[in-house]
Amino acid sequence: MTEHERYCLRHAAQFICVRGRNPKTRSRASFATREAAQAHANRIGDGRTMIYAVTDGGHSAHIENR
């Protein structure tokens, strides 16, 4: 994990689950905690949900795929 990713994870205000490459069909869901985002991704269960940490300042970093 890079320093930027660690920073975003430590200072995350929300976590975003993102699915899909095509902007027209991409879906996003916001969660207050990493655990809630992971639970959402686990319900889908195909390993293709990207989880991002987002700070109050608007910085974001990809944290994991689930």
Secondary structure, 3 states (H helix, E strand, C coil): CCHHHHHHHHCEEEEEEEECCCCCCCEEEEECCHHHHHHHHHHHCCCCCEEEEEECCCCEEEEEEC
